[in-house]
């Protein structure tokens, strides 16, 4: 067996749950990198609440139902998906594995899922567009320079992206204390302590040092060719606009004129307004607990968002670690769930194969859960399967 293949097999041995992949990821990347992936804002109360929120809801199965054949496929914002899962936008993925977003896009394509590329990805719109022929979404912010926005939108159209996803819960960066304590920077700068820690992860360190220079692929044309990544990140920070309003979101919806989701909504009145201005998707999210601590878990507010969303499709983002979490969200009215950390744990553990394992784990749990619930299709799921 080839050395890299053998390493992948070893990395994934014994990984039967997302929790297993998390532990493997923690062992394979430096602490400063793992904490950036795993951590959240302030006391991380919201992070804990996101996952714990599913525990208060029970599943009520129907028995003696024909579940010899089940179909976990669905359609999200007009795109067919083999599972009710969308891979969330996550920035700087090459920090976790040297193949970064390219590995994630390939694993998503192989599984028949939608991948959402982040604005702050380490590969460009064009590079990921060429990586696979399957539908992809692009996550975007409202930038001060509307010319950049128009350019990004045009590039997405030209490269086959089928939907835009506007993130609205970052008027300022969250207070991520793990990163502050670790002295985390992008790209990583090593103190004696962090360098010794990285040296204990030789595979990660070798790949990080020997791979192409870390940069942000989608703004290369707006900074000098020799600008380092610090300069690029500073440029992006100056472009993020804390004064944005619903009028700006409405302008973007008109400019794109296609499937458009707004991500970061936790209130019914905001969901109603998003639908009123033309959003076709509402992503219930608190940014994985990385922004405002003590905000509610998406699953806790999901029913009221669904009730207010009108014709807009509702996607739950936050806390999903099991296939049964997905079933509970769908039975509560969500069309699908977004997952971020679960696939990043897989990426950090074993690259593309690790992402595939994360998807495979959730797929197996989802299919088993459907059979045990007595549901042959996702359309059968509703509140009658839940007990609180």
N, C-alpha and C positions, 0 to 999 in steps of 0.2 A: 504494500500500500504506500502511495506517495506520502512524503513527510507531512505536507500541509493537510492532506486528507486525514491522516492519522491524528494530527493535532485537533482537527475539527471533531472527529469521533470522540476523542478523549474529553474535549471541552463540553460536549453535549451529553456524555454518558451520565445517566442518573437524573437527567432533567425531564421531569414529567409534569411540571406545572410552571406557571409564570413565576411563582415564588422560588422554584428551583433555579430558573434562569437568572433571577435577580441575584441569588447567592453566587452563581457562577460568574456573573458580570462583575460583582464586587471583588472576586478573587483575581480577575484577569486585567483590570485597568487600575491605574493609580487612584489612591483615595480622593485626591482633588478632583479627578475626572468623574469618578463614581458619584461623589457628593453633588456635583453639578447636575448629573442625570437624576439622581434620587431625591434631592432636597427640595425644599419649598420655602415659603416666606415665614418670617417671624418664628413663632413657636410650632409651626407646622401642624396646627390644629385642623386646618381645612384639608390638608393632605390626608391626615388620618380619617377625617370625617368622610372624605370621598369614598374610600374603600369600605368603611364601616357601615355606610348608609344602606347598603344592600342587605345587611344581616337582619334588619328589622322586618323584612318582608319574606313571607314563606311562599312556597310554590305548592299549589293544590292540583295534583295530577288527576286526570280522568283515566280509568282503567278499561280494559277490554275494547281497545280501539285498534284498528288496523294500522300499524306503523311499520309494516314490512318495508315500505318505501317512504322515505322522507325527502323533502326538498328544502334546504336551507337558503336557497337563492332569493334575491330580492332585486329591486331597482331603486337607486338613490339619485335624486336630482336628474333623472332621465338616463342614468347609466346603469347597465346591468352589473350585478355583483354576485359572485358565487356564495357570499356570506353577508350577513348584515353587519359588516365591519368595514370601516374606512380607516386607513392608516393616516394618523394625524400629522400635521406639519410640525417638524422639530428642527430647530436650528443647529448648525455646526456639527452635523452627524459624524464627520471624520474625526472628531475628538474621541469617539468611542471605538471606531474601527477605521482603518485606513481607506476602505472602499466606500464608507459613508452612505450618502443618499443613493448612489448607484446600486449598491447591494440591496438596499431596501426596495428600490423600484423594481429590480429583477425579481425579488421574492414575492412582491405584491402581484406582479404580472403572472408569475407562475401559478399563484393561488387564485387568480381571477378577481383580485380586489383592486379598489381604487387607492392610489397613493397621492397624498397631498404634499407638494413640494413647498418648502418654506422660502420666504423672501430672503432669509439669511442662511441659505444653504451654501455648502461648500462646492457644489456643482451648479452650473448655470441651467436656466430654463431649456436652452438648446441641448445641452449635454444629456439631461435626464429625458428630454423629449425624444432624443435619438436612441436612448438606452433600450426602450421597449416600444412596441406599437400599441399598447393598451391605453385606455383612457386614464388621464391624470387630472388632478385639480392643482390650482396654485393658490397659496396663501399670500395675502397682501395686506399692507397697512396703508393708511392715508398719509402720503408724503407731502411735505410742504411744496416741493416742486412738482406741480401737476404734469409737467412734461415727462418726468420720470414715470409717473403712473400710466400715462398714455402709452409710453414706450413699452412698459412691462405688459400692459394689456395686449398691445399689438404682437409682442413676442409670444405671448401665450396662445393667441389665435393662430399664429403662423406655425406653432409647434404642436398643435393637436390637443391642447388642454381644454377640457370640456366644461369646467366650472371655476369660478373664483370664490375664494373664502376670505372674507374681510375680518381680521381680528380687531376687536374694539375694546379690549380690557387692558390695554397697555398705554394709558396716558402718561405713566411714569413706571420705571422698573420697580418690581417688588423688592422687599428687603430680605434677601436670601442670605441668612446668617452663616450657613455652612460655607458658602463661597467666600464670605468676608473673613471668616476664621482661617480658612485655608489659603488666603491670599490668591484666590483664583483669578486668572486673567485669560483672555483669548488673544493670541495663542498662549498656551501655558508657559509661564516663566518659572524656572526651577530654583528654589532655595536648596540649601544642603539637605533639609529634611524631606522636601518633596522629590528631590533628585534621588535620594536613597530609596524612597518608596517606589519611584518609577523603575529603578534598577532591579527591583524585585519582580517586575513584570516585563521580562526581557522581550517577549514577543511584541507586546504593545509598543515598547520603547523603540525597538528596531524599526517596526513598520512606520511609526510616527516620524522618526528621523530620516528614513530613507524614501518616504513618499514625497510627492510633489508638495510644494509650499502651500500651507493652509491659507486660503483666502475665501472671500465671499463672491461666488460666481456671478451674481446677478447685477453687480454694480461696477464691474471691471471697466466699462466704458466711461464712467463718471469720475474716476480717480486716475492718477498717473500710473503708468504701467509698472513702475518700480515701487509703488506705495506698499508699505507693509500692512499686515492685517490690522494692526492697531489703528492706523490712519483710516483704513476702510471702515472699521467699526465706529470710529469717531464721526466719520462722515454720515453714516446711517443714523446715528443718534441725533445729529443736527437736523436730519430730515424728518424724523418722527414728530408729528404735529399734535401737541396736547390740546389744541383748540378746536379739534374736529367736532362736527355736529352731525345730526341726522341729515342735514342738507348735503354734506359731503358724501355720506353713504348713498344717498339717492342719486347724486351725480355719478358715482362709480357704477351703480346699477344700470343707469341709462347708458353710460359709456361702454360697458361690457355687453349689454343686451343679450344675456344668456343666463343659464343657471347660476345663481348667486346666493351664497350662504353668508350669514353674519354670525361670527363665532365670539362667544363671551357673554351671552345673555343669561340672566338669572332671575329676571322679573317678568311677570305676565304683561305688564303695561309696555315694557320694552319689546317683548315678543310681538305684541299687537302692532306696535308702531313699525317694527321691522317688516311685518307682512304688509302693512299699509303702504310703505314706500316701494314695495315691489320685490323684496327678498323672497326667493323661492325656497330657501332653507334657513332654519334657525338652529344653531349649535349651542346647546345648553352646556356652559363650560365656565369654570373658574380658573382656567389656565393651569390645571393640575395643582392648585394650591400655591402657585408660585407668585401670585400677585397680592390680592387682599386676603390676609388671614382672617379667620372667623366669618367668612362668607359661607353660605349654605352649600351643601353637596348638590351637584346637578340632579342626582336621582331624587333628592328630597323635593325639589321644586318642579320636577318633570311634569306631573299631571296638570299643574296650573299653567305651565307653558304650553302644553299640548292644547288645552282648552282655549287659550288665547291666540293660537297661531293661525287660525283660519285654514287656508289652503296650503300654507307653507309646510314643508316637511320638517320634522323635528328630529335632530340627531343628538344623542347624549354623549358627552365627552367628559370623562372623569371617573376614576376609581374602578374601572372594569379590569378585573383580574381573572375571572372565571366565565365559562360559557353560560352558567346559570345567571350571572349578572346581566348578560346580554338578553337572555330570555325575560328577565324581570323588567328590563327597560322597554323591550318591545311590547310586552303585555301591558305596560303603562302608557303606551301610545307612541313611543319613538319609532322612527322608520329604521334606524340603524344606530350603531355606536361607533365613536371614534376611539382609537387606542393609540397612545404614544409611548409611555414607559414600557408596556409589555414588549413591544417589538424592539425598543432600544436596549432592553436587557438582553434580548437575543442577539442583537447586533454586537454589543460589547462582548458577549460570551463567545461568539463564533462567526461573526460576519453574516454573509447572506444565508448560510445554513442555519445560523441561530435565529434570524428573522423568520425563516421558513418553519423552524421548530415552534416558535411562538405562535405563528398562525395555525400550525397543525394542532397544537395543544388546544387552542380556543375552538377550532373546528370540531375536534373530537368531543370536547365537553359539550358544545352546543348541540351536536347531533345526538349524543347520548341523552342530554336533557330533553330534547324534543320527543324522543321515543318514550322516555319515562313519564313525561307529562301527558302523552297521548295526542301529540300534535304532529300531523304529517306535513303541514306547511306553516310558514311564519304568519300567514294571513289569519290563521285560526287563533292566534294568541290575542287574548284580551284580559280585562281585569278579573274575569271569573276564574282565572288560573292563579290569582294572588290572594293571599290572606295576610293582613297586617295586625 
